[in-house]
Amino acid sequence: MNFLSPWFLLGALAVAGPILVHLIRRTVRERTTFSSLMFLTPSPPRVRRNRKLENLLLLLLRCLCLLLLAAAFARPFFLKDITASTTPGENRQIILLMDTSASMKREGVWEKARAIASQYLEKASPSDQLAIVTFDRQPQTLLSLAEWSSWNPDQRAALARQRLAAVSPRWMGTQIGLALTTAAEQFADDSATGKPAGQRELVVITDLQEGAKLDGLQGHEWPAGVKAVIESVDAGSRANAGLEILNEAKSPAGEETAVRVRVANARDSDREKFRLDWQLPDGNSSAAEPMEIYLPPGQTRSFVVPKLPAGTASGELRLTGDEADFDNRSFHVAPETERVKIAWFGLESANDPGTLRYYAERVFPGNSRRQITIAPPTVQSAFSTAALDQATFAVIPSQLAAEEAAAMRDWIAGGKTALLVLSDAKMSATLAALTDLHEIQVTEAGDDYALLGQIDFTHPLFAPFADPRFSDFSAIHFWKHRRVEFPATAGIRTLAKFDDGSPALAQIPVGSGNLLVLASGWNPADSQFAVSSKFPPFMNTLLDWSSASAPARYQFSTGDAIPSPVSTAGEVQWTKPDGKSATLAGGLTFTETDLPGIYVANVGGKERRFAVNLPLDESRTAPMSSDDFARLGVPLQLEASVSIEQAAERQRHLQHTELESRQKLWRWLIAGVLAVTFVEIILGGWLAGRVKPVAAST
């Protein structure tokens, strides 16, 4: 027999009480007063060593009562069914969340994190399941629970350490909230597949820097039984500051550019003075003197840094003065000036309100980022293919000569985009020459006006209008339009239709390029399109879609996707800061931004540069409090980590508690106490009745 609380057995020492009582001389219950003794002081009874015990049965009953009571409080149980009390659900499931964000690159931090993980690997018992998930901006499963269970128990820790040794921190921000919720869902998935566990632990091994994101934790429904343990890694050094170049410079490349930079000093930093200096692409420092800045700990301020030298399109800004240098670089790319030339095949005046060109000249506003020129592709009033090659977009509002049509078709097939406006039915010959589809028929529609009845909002041209607030085109009247009949097998995509079912706007592939066919003009004689609110955004979207627009952003954070500089058919050659390259189709975003630096996109021999930098939040390296997790509802386990022996002892204690709660032997002992007490009362009363009073003698 074993006892759950053996210290209560010390209560058995109370049996000495009845023994002492039985050894003490008893006074006579019946007293007779003698006159000769009334002035004497009575003496208390004394214990006689040589006196024999009286009423042994009564003494045994009283001692037995105390022994049973002490045994009941000690909570006895039998170990004979200990194996039956161990169920498969009493094993543990542990997920180690390893922080691999950029702040873990500080000296010694990652080594300490791996040492903590190794301790958990060693403490795992054969019945435990363990998984490793790395996280920075996104969580990634390094070792799953199922894979751990498939390994030999003697080799699990060694194989997991090998897997962990191949991982190192990356140049990403920290998303602890996303990592915790994603790992908790793995517990829920395992429960759904019939793999319950007695204990579920989420162990987060991180430097706990306050710039980490905790999004998604508040209000999250945690699976039953999940406990989170925060293992904070001490970074040692306290002096850290970081910088971030703001994406607000508007001056084009080739000019001296004033750049604003945001600098953050960690809350626990012991430095206040720093320097900013440019490092040019050729490896030399800027000719300007380094800029001295003062920034107290815990503050973030913006500064205007020295200008880039004239003609410099990109550079690297460096910060000095702190101890940790993982976040002391920020790259900058000056915005480009995009010079867009639109080839206009028409002779109408740009000042006549009744012409198409009048509205085209005014719908494309120029700015410091984009300069737009509309001109015919001619040299000395004669058509020139060289002038056409300089154009990025073309508008064809009138019939083309045979020479112009042939050159135009080759130009479109090379990956360009042109808009053919059917101003009359006679333009069917030009349409056939540009597409080689001679089966196309163009006729004038009736006298009644037409409305747009069906629009493909999935196409990039109409995607900005997909919101219900902007998708109503019913107020635009088309007084005249041409009915176009395309061959069914031509691969033509109809983007918009009139209410009579005829195409209003169609996209025809020509080689690697596209020809857009508009069945009505936007001049007042044909429609109200030019005076509607839909005309400016549509035409500018058309210009952007034709690869004629400069990128809207040049500054990105690591992990951000960079939009493709072209949206039409073709290929884009991407080059990363480490020299690795990748080729993507036009329109696909580039997502491999895992390094800070300058990324180069090459499109048709033309380069566009993009700067990717470390998020500034990663520079806020002062540790946050674990109370922030508790405030957001994370089920924290506040107990400190225990050794293997302590864990085994705790497991044995839990098993013993379970056995004792099942057997409940203390109930029988209490019943025995009551029975013995009842017998003792009966026996004590009977023995008291046998005592005869002492008769008084005269």
C-alpha positions in Angstrom: 0.0 0.0 0.0 1.2 3.5 -0.8 0.1 6.9 0.5 -0.6 10.1 -1.5 0.1 12.3 1.5 2.3 10.3 3.8 3.1 13.2 6.1 -0.3 12.8 7.7 0.9 9.4 9.1 2.7 11.5 11.7 -0.7 12.0 13.2 -0.4 8.3 14.4 1.8 9.6 17.1 -1.3 10.9 18.8 -1.9 7.3 20.1 0.4 8.3 22.9 -2.5 10.3 24.3 -4.8 7.4 25.2 -1.8 5.5 26.7 -0.9 8.4 29.0 -4.5 8.8 30.0 -4.6 5.1 31.0 -1.4 5.4 33.0 -2.6 8.4 35.0 -4.1 7.6 38.5 -7.7 8.2 38.4 -9.5 10.0 41.3 -12.5 8.4 42.9 -15.7 9.5 41.3 -17.8 9.2 44.6 -16.3 11.4 47.2 -17.0 11.4 51.0 -16.1 14.5 53.0 -14.2 14.0 56.2 -14.1 16.8 58.6 -10.5 16.0 59.6 -9.3 16.5 56.0 -11.2 19.5 54.9 -8.3 21.8 55.5 -5.7 19.9 53.5 -4.9 20.7 49.8 -5.6 17.8 47.4 -2.6 16.6 45.3 -3.0 15.7 41.6 -2.7 12.1 40.5 0.7 11.1 39.4 1.9 8.7 36.8 3.3 5.5 38.1 5.9 3.8 36.1 5.3 0.5 37.7 1.6 0.7 37.4 0.0 -1.7 34.9 -2.3 -0.7 32.1 -6.0 -1.1 32.8 -8.8 -1.8 30.3 -6.5 -2.9 27.5 -9.4 -3.4 25.0 -10.6 0.1 25.5 -7.1 1.4 25.0 -6.7 -0.6 21.8 -9.9 0.8 20.4 -8.9 4.4 21.1 -5.5 3.9 19.5 -7.0 2.1 16.5 -9.4 5.1 16.0 -6.5 7.5 15.8 -4.4 5.2 13.5 -7.3 4.8 11.1 -7.9 8.6 11.1 -4.2 9.3 10.3 -4.2 6.7 7.6 -7.4 8.2 6.0 -5.8 11.6 5.8 -2.7 10.1 4.2 -5.0 8.9 1.3 -3.8 5.3 0.8 -4.0 3.5 -2.5 -2.8 0.3 -4.1 -0.3 0.2 -7.0 -1.5 -3.1 -8.5 -3.4 -1.3 -11.4 -0.9 1.5 -12.1 -0.4 0.3 -15.7 -4.1 0.3 -16.3 -4.3 4.0 -15.2 -1.9 5.1 -18.0 -3.9 5.9 -21.1 -2.7 6.9 -24.6 -4.1 10.3 -24.1 -1.6 11.2 -21.4 1.3 11.9 -23.7 2.5 15.4 -24.6 2.4 17.3 -27.9 5.0 20.1 -28.0 5.5 22.6 -30.9 8.7 24.6 -30.8 8.3 28.0 -32.4 11.8 29.2 -33.4 12.1 32.9 -34.2 14.1 33.3 -37.4 13.5 37.0 -38.0 16.3 39.5 -38.7 16.7 40.6 -35.1 17.9 37.1 -34.3 21.0 37.8 -36.4 22.5 39.7 -33.5 25.7 38.1 -32.1 25.0 35.0 -30.0 21.2 35.2 -30.1 20.6 32.4 -32.5 23.1 30.1 -30.8 21.2 30.6 -27.5 17.9 29.9 -29.1 19.2 26.6 -30.5 20.5 25.7 -27.1 17.1 26.2 -25.6 15.5 24.1 -28.3 18.1 21.3 -27.7 17.0 21.2 -24.0 13.4 20.5 -25.0 14.5 17.9 -27.5 16.4 16.1 -24.7 13.5 16.2 -22.3 11.0 14.7 -24.7 10.0 11.2 -23.6 9.4 8.4 -26.1 5.6 8.9 -25.8 5.8 12.6 -26.6 5.2 14.2 -30.0 7.3 17.2 -30.9 7.3 19.6 -33.9 9.5 22.5 -34.9 8.1 25.6 -36.7 10.2 28.5 -37.7 8.6 31.9 -38.1 9.5 35.4 -39.2 7.0 37.1 -41.5 5.4 33.7 -42.2 5.5 30.4 -40.2 7.1 27.4 -41.9 7.0 23.8 -40.6 10.5 22.5 -40.2 9.5 19.2 -38.5 5.9 18.0 -38.1 4.4 15.9 -35.3 3.8 13.0 -37.7 7.4 13.0 -38.9 8.7 13.0 -35.3 6.5 10.0 -34.5 7.8 8.1 -37.5 11.4 8.3 -36.3 13.1 5.9 -34.0 12.8 7.2 -30.4 16.5 6.9 -29.8 17.3 9.0 -32.9 14.7 11.7 -32.7 16.6 14.3 -30.8 19.7 13.9 -33.0 17.8 14.1 -36.3 15.8 17.2 -35.1 19.1 18.9 -34.2 20.4 18.2 -37.6 17.3 19.7 -39.2 17.6 22.8 -36.9 21.3 23.2 -37.7 20.4 23.8 -41.4 18.3 26.9 -40.5 19.4 30.4 -39.8 17.7 33.8 -39.3 16.4 35.6 -42.4 15.9 39.2 -43.3 12.3 39.4 -42.4 10.1 41.0 -39.8 8.5 39.2 -36.8 4.9 38.0 -36.8 4.5 36.2 -33.4 0.8 36.4 -33.5 0.5 34.6 -36.8 2.9 31.9 -35.7 1.1 31.2 -32.5 -2.4 30.9 -34.1 -1.0 28.8 -37.0 0.7 26.4 -34.6 -2.4 26.1 -32.4 -4.4 25.1 -35.5 -2.0 22.2 -35.9 -3.2 20.9 -32.5 -6.8 21.3 -33.6 -6.0 19.3 -36.8 -4.4 16.5 -34.8 -7.4 16.3 -32.5 -9.7 16.1 -35.5 -7.7 13.1 -36.8 -8.1 11.2 -33.6 -4.8 11.9 -31.9 -5.6 13.4 -28.5 -2.9 14.4 -26.1 -2.9 14.9 -22.3 -0.8 18.1 -22.6 -0.3 20.5 -25.5 2.5 23.1 -25.3 3.5 25.9 -27.6 7.1 26.9 -26.8 8.0 30.2 -28.3 11.8 30.7 -28.5 12.4 34.4 -29.4 14.3 37.5 -28.4 10.8 39.0 -27.7 11.7 42.3 -29.3 8.9 44.8 -29.0 8.7 45.5 -32.7 7.2 42.0 -33.2 3.6 41.9 -34.4 0.9 40.3 -32.2 -1.9 40.6 -34.7 -4.6 37.9 -34.6 -4.1 37.0 -30.9 -7.0 38.9 -29.4 -10.2 37.0 -29.6 -8.6 33.8 -31.0 -10.2 30.6 -29.9 -7.5 28.4 -28.5 -7.9 24.6 -28.5 -8.7 23.0 -25.2 -5.6 22.2 -23.1 -3.1 24.3 -25.0 -0.5 26.2 -22.9 2.0 28.6 -24.3 5.5 29.0 -22.8 7.6 32.1 -23.7 11.3 31.3 -23.7 13.0 34.7 -24.0 16.6 34.8 -25.4 18.8 37.5 -23.9 20.6 39.4 -26.6 23.2 40.8 -24.3 23.9 44.1 -26.2 21.5 47.0 -25.6 22.7 49.7 -28.0 20.7 49.4 -31.2 19.2 51.8 -33.7 17.8 51.3 -37.2 16.7 53.3 -40.2 14.2 53.3 -43.0 14.1 55.4 -46.1 10.6 56.8 -46.7 8.9 56.2 -50.0 8.0 59.8 -50.6 10.7 61.2 -52.8 9.3 62.7 -56.0 12.3 64.0 -57.8 13.3 61.9 -60.9 16.5 60.1 -61.3 19.4 62.2 -62.6 18.6 65.1 -60.3 19.8 65.9 -56.8 17.3 64.2 -54.6 16.3 65.2 -51.1 15.6 61.9 -49.2 13.8 61.6 -45.9 14.7 58.8 -43.6 13.1 57.6 -40.4 15.5 56.5 -37.6 14.4 54.5 -34.5 16.5 54.1 -31.3 15.6 51.1 -29.1 14.0 51.8 -25.8 16.8 50.1 -23.8 19.6 51.6 -25.8 22.5 53.4 -24.1 23.5 55.5 -27.2 22.1 58.8 -28.4 24.5 60.1 -31.1 24.6 58.5 -34.6 25.9 59.2 -38.1 24.3 58.8 -41.5 26.3 58.5 -44.7 25.7 57.5 -48.3 27.4 54.5 -50.0 27.2 54.7 -53.8 26.9 51.6 -56.1 30.5 51.8 -57.1 31.6 51.1 -53.5 32.7 54.7 -52.7 31.3 56.9 -50.1 29.4 60.1 -50.9 31.4 63.2 -51.3 29.2 64.9 -48.7 30.1 65.0 -45.1 28.4 62.4 -42.8 25.3 63.7 -41.1 25.4 63.7 -37.3 22.0 63.1 -35.6 20.9 63.0 -32.0 18.1 60.6 -31.0 17.3 59.7 -27.4 16.4 56.0 -26.5 12.9 55.0 -27.3 12.2 57.7 -29.9 11.7 57.6 -33.6 12.3 60.7 -35.8 12.5 61.6 -39.4 15.5 63.4 -40.9 16.4 64.9 -44.3 19.7 63.2 -45.2 22.4 64.6 -47.6 21.4 64.7 -51.2 22.5 62.0 -53.6 25.1 63.2 -56.1 23.7 64.4 -59.5 23.1 61.6 -61.9 22.9 58.9 -59.2 19.8 56.8 -59.4 20.3 54.6 -56.3 22.4 54.4 -53.2 22.9 52.8 -49.8 22.4 54.8 -46.6 24.4 53.6 -43.7 24.0 54.3 -40.0 26.9 54.1 -37.5 27.1 54.6 -33.7 25.3 51.5 -32.3 26.5 48.0 -31.5 24.2 45.8 -33.6 24.7 46.4 -37.4 22.1 44.0 -38.9 19.7 46.9 -39.5 22.2 49.7 -40.2 21.6 49.8 -44.0 18.8 51.1 -46.1 18.7 51.2 -49.9 17.2 53.9 -52.0 16.1 54.1 -55.6 15.2 57.5 -57.1 11.9 57.5 -59.0 12.2 57.3 -62.8 10.9 59.9 -65.2 8.8 57.9 -67.7 8.7 59.5 -71.1 5.6 58.1 -72.9 5.1 58.7 -76.6 1.7 57.9 -78.1 1.7 57.4 -81.8 -1.4 59.1 -83.3 -2.5 58.1 -86.8 -4.7 61.0 -87.7 -4.6 64.5 -89.1 -7.3 66.1 -87.0 -6.6 69.2 -85.0 -5.7 69.0 -81.3 -7.8 72.2 -80.6 -11.0 71.1 -82.2 -13.6 70.0 -79.6 -15.3 67.8 -82.2 -12.3 65.5 -82.7 -11.0 62.5 -80.8 -7.5 64.0 -80.4 -8.9 67.1 -78.6 -10.0 64.9 -75.6 -7.0 62.6 -75.8 -4.6 65.5 -75.4 -6.4 66.5 -72.2 -7.1 63.2 -70.6 -3.4 62.3 -70.0 -2.0 64.7 -67.4 1.7 64.9 -67.2 3.7 65.1 -64.0 7.3 64.8 -62.7 7.0 61.0 -62.9 5.5 60.7 -66.3 5.8 63.0 -69.4 3.3 62.1 -72.2 3.6 63.2 -75.8 1.0 62.6 -78.5 2.4 62.9 -82.0 2.1 61.2 -85.4 4.9 58.8 -86.2 6.3 60.9 -89.0 9.5 62.6 -90.0 9.1 65.7 -92.2 5.5 64.8 -92.8 6.3 61.3 -94.0 5.6 58.1 -92.1 8.7 56.8 -90.3 9.1 53.3 -88.7 11.9 54.7 -86.5 9.5 57.2 -85.1 6.9 54.4 -84.5 9.5 52.3 -82.7 10.0 55.1 -80.1 6.3 55.0 -79.3 4.9 52.9 -76.4 1.3 53.1 -77.3 -0.7 53.9 -80.5 -4.1 55.2 -81.4 -5.5 54.6 -84.8 -8.7 56.7 -85.5 -8.6 56.6 -89.3 -7.7 54.3 -92.2 -4.0 53.3 -92.7 -2.1 53.1 -95.9 -0.7 49.7 -96.8 2.8 50.7 -95.7 1.5 52.0 -92.4 -0.7 49.0 -91.8 2.2 46.5 -92.4 4.6 48.4 -90.2 1.9 48.8 -87.6 1.2 45.1 -87.5 4.8 44.2 -87.0 5.1 46.8 -84.2 2.1 45.3 -82.4 3.4 41.8 -82.9 6.6 42.8 -81.1 4.7 43.1 -77.8 3.1 46.5 -78.1 -0.6 47.7 -77.7 -2.6 49.8 -80.0 -6.2 51.1 -79.9 -8.2 51.0 -83.2 -11.2 53.4 -83.1 -13.8 52.4 -85.7 -14.8 55.9 -86.8 -16.7 54.5 -89.8 -17.5 51.1 -91.5 -14.8 51.7 -94.1 -12.1 50.9 -91.5 -12.8 47.2 -91.9 -9.9 47.0 -94.4 -7.5 48.4 -91.8 -8.8 46.0 -89.2 -8.3 43.1 -91.5 -4.8 44.2 -92.4 -3.7 44.5 -88.8 -5.1 41.2 -87.7 -5.0 39.0 -90.9 -8.7 38.2 -90.2 -10.3 39.0 -93.5 -13.6 37.4 -92.4 -14.3 40.4 -90.1 -17.4 42.4 -91.2 -18.0 46.0 -90.0 -21.4 47.7 -90.7 -23.0 50.8 -89.4 -25.6 50.2 -86.7 -29.1 51.7 -86.7 -30.1 55.3 -85.9 -31.1 54.5 -82.3 -28.6 55.2 -79.6 -26.9 52.3 -77.8 -25.9 51.6 -74.2 -23.3 49.3 -72.7 -25.1 46.2 -71.7 -22.4 43.8 -70.6 -18.8 44.5 -69.3 -16.1 42.1 -68.3 -14.9 43.5 -65.0 -12.3 40.7 -64.6 -10.2 42.3 -67.3 -7.5 44.8 -66.1 -9.0 47.6 -68.1 -12.3 47.4 -66.2 -11.1 46.0 -62.9 -10.9 49.5 -61.3 -14.6 49.8 -62.0 -15.6 46.4 -60.5 -16.8 48.0 -57.2 -20.6 48.4 -57.3 -20.1 52.1 -56.6 -18.3 52.6 -59.9 -19.7 49.8 -62.2 -22.7 51.7 -63.6 -22.0 52.7 -67.3 -25.7 53.0 -68.2 -25.6 56.9 -68.3 -23.2 56.9 -71.3 -25.1 57.1 -74.6 -23.5 56.1 -77.8 -25.2 57.9 -80.7 -23.4 56.1 -83.4 -21.6 52.8 -83.3 -20.4 50.1 -85.8 -21.6 46.5 -85.6 -18.6 44.1 -85.8 -18.8 40.4 -86.5 -15.7 38.4 -85.6 -14.9 34.9 -86.6 -15.7 32.4 -83.9 -12.2 30.7 -83.9 -10.1 33.9 -83.8 -9.4 33.8 -80.0 -10.9 37.3 -79.6 -11.9 38.4 -76.1 -14.9 40.7 -76.0 -14.5 43.1 -73.1 -17.7 45.1 -73.4 -21.0 44.7 -75.4 -23.7 47.1 -76.5 -27.2 46.4 -75.4 -27.9 45.0 -78.9 -25.3 42.3 -78.3 -22.6 43.6 -80.7 -19.1 44.1 -79.4 -18.3 47.5 -78.0 -14.6 46.8 -77.1 -12.7 43.7 -78.1 -9.1 42.5 -77.5 -7.4 40.8 -80.5 -4.0 39.1 -79.9 -1.5 40.0 -82.6 1.8 38.1 -82.1 3.0 39.1 -78.7 1.0 42.3 -78.6 -2.7 43.3 -78.5 -5.0 45.3 -80.7 -8.0 46.8 -78.9 -11.0 47.6 -81.2 -13.4 50.2 -80.0 -16.7 50.2 -82.1 -17.5 53.8 -81.4 -15.6 57.0 -80.9 -15.5 59.3 -77.8 -16.1 62.4 -79.8 -19.4 64.2 -79.2 -20.7 63.2 -82.6 -20.4 59.5 -81.7 -21.0 59.3 -77.9 -21.0 60.9 -74.5 -18.0 58.9 -73.4 -15.5 61.7 -73.4 -17.6 63.9 -71.1 -18.4 61.1 -68.7 -16.6 60.5 -65.4 -15.5 57.1 -66.6 -13.4 58.4 -69.5 -10.3 59.7 -67.6 -9.7 56.6 -65.4 -10.4 54.3 -68.3 -7.9 55.9 -70.7 -5.2 56.1 -68.0 -5.8 52.5 -67.1 -5.4 51.7 -70.8 -2.1 53.6 -70.9 -0.9 51.8 -67.8 -2.0 48.4 -69.1 -0.1 49.0 -72.3 3.2 49.0 -70.3 3.6 52.7 -70.7 3.5 53.7 -67.0 6.3 54.1 -64.4 6.0 52.0 -61.2 4.0 53.6 -58.4 6.4 52.4 -55.8 10.2 51.9 -55.6 10.6 51.2 -51.9 9.5 47.8 -50.4 10.1 45.8 -47.3 11.6 42.3 -47.3 8.8 39.8 -48.1 6.7 42.3 -50.1 5.8 41.3 -53.6 7.0 43.7 -56.3 4.5 44.3 -59.1 5.6 43.5 -62.6 6.7 46.5 -64.5 4.7 45.3 -67.5 1.2 43.8 -67.6 1.1 42.5 -71.1 2.6 39.5 -72.7 6.4 39.2 -72.6 9.1 38.2 -70.1 10.8 40.1 -67.2 14.3 39.2 -66.2 14.7 39.8 -62.4 18.1 40.1 -60.7 18.4 39.9 -56.9 21.1 41.7 -54.8 23.1 38.4 -54.5 23.3 38.1 -58.3 20.7 35.3 -58.7 18.2 35.8 -61.5 14.7 34.6 -62.4 12.5 35.0 -65.4 8.8 35.7 -65.0 6.0 36.3 -67.5 4.8 39.9 -67.8 2.1 40.7 -65.2 3.4 38.3 -62.6 4.6 39.8 -59.3 8.1 39.0 -58.0 7.9 37.5 -54.5 11.5 36.3 -53.8 12.3 39.5 -51.9 14.1 37.7 -49.1 17.2 40.0 -49.1 17.6 43.7 -48.5 19.2 45.5 -51.5 18.5 46.7 -55.1 16.4 44.5 -57.3 16.6 45.0 -61.1 13.9 44.2 -63.6 15.0 44.0 -67.2 12.2 44.4 -69.8 13.3 44.5 -73.4 16.7 45.8 -72.6 15.3 48.5 -70.3 16.1 48.3 -66.5 14.0 49.3 -63.6 15.3 49.3 -60.1 13.5 48.6 -56.8 14.8 49.0 -53.3 13.9 46.3 -50.7 14.7 47.1 -47.0 14.4 45.6 -43.6 11.2 46.8 -41.7 12.0 49.5 -39.2 10.0 47.6 -36.5 12.7 45.0 -36.5 15.1 47.6 -35.0 13.0 48.0 -31.9 14.9 45.3 -30.0 14.0 46.2 -26.5 12.2 43.1 -25.0 8.5 43.3 -24.4 6.7 42.0 -21.4 5.0 38.6 -21.3 2.0 40.4 -19.8 1.2 41.6 -23.4 0.5 38.0 -24.3 -1.7 37.4 -21.3 -3.6 40.6 -22.0 -4.4 39.4 -25.5 -5.8 36.1 -24.2 -2.8 33.8 -24.8 -3.0 30.8 -22.4 0.4 31.3 -20.8 2.0 28.5 -18.7 3.7 30.5 -15.9 5.6 27.5 -14.4 9.3 27.4 -15.0 10.8 24.5 -17.0 11.6 21.4 -15.1 14.3 18.7 -15.4 13.7 15.2 -16.7 13.6 13.8 -13.2 11.2 16.5 -12.1 9.0 15.8 -15.0 9.0 12.0 -14.3 8.2 12.7 -10.7 5.4 14.9 -11.6 4.0 12.3 -14.0 4.2 9.6 -11.2 2.4 12.0 -8.8 -0.4 12.5 -11.4 -0.7 8.8 -11.8 -0.9 8.2 -8.1 -3.5 10.9 -7.7 -5.6 9.3 -10.4 -5.3 5.9 -8.7 -6.2 7.3 -5.3 -9.2 9.2 -6.7 -10.4 6.0 -8.3 -10.0 3.7 -5.3 -11.1 6.1 -2.5 -9.8 3.9 0.3 -10.1 6.8 2.7 -13.8 6.3 2.7 -13.5 2.9 4.2 -11.0 4.1 6.7 -13.4 6.9 7.9 -16.2 4.3 8.1 -13.8 2.2 10.2 -13.1 5.2 12.5 -16.9 5.6 13.0 -17.4 1.9 13.8 -14.5 1.8 16.2 -15.6 5.0 17.9 -19.1 3.5 18.4 -17.7 0.3 19.9 -15.4 2.4 22.1 -18.4 4.4 23.4 -20.3 1.3 24.2 -17.4 -0.4 25.9 -16.4 2.8 27.8 -20.0 3.1 29.1 -20.1 -0.5 30.2 -16.8 -0.3 32.0 -17.8 3.0 33.8 -20.9 1.2 35.1 -18.8 -1.5 36.7 -17.1 1.0 39.0 -18.5 0.7 42.6 -18.7 3.8 44.8 -16.7 3.8 48.0 -18.9 3.5 51.0 -18.4 6.0 53.9 -17.3 4.4 57.2 -18.5 5.7 60.5 
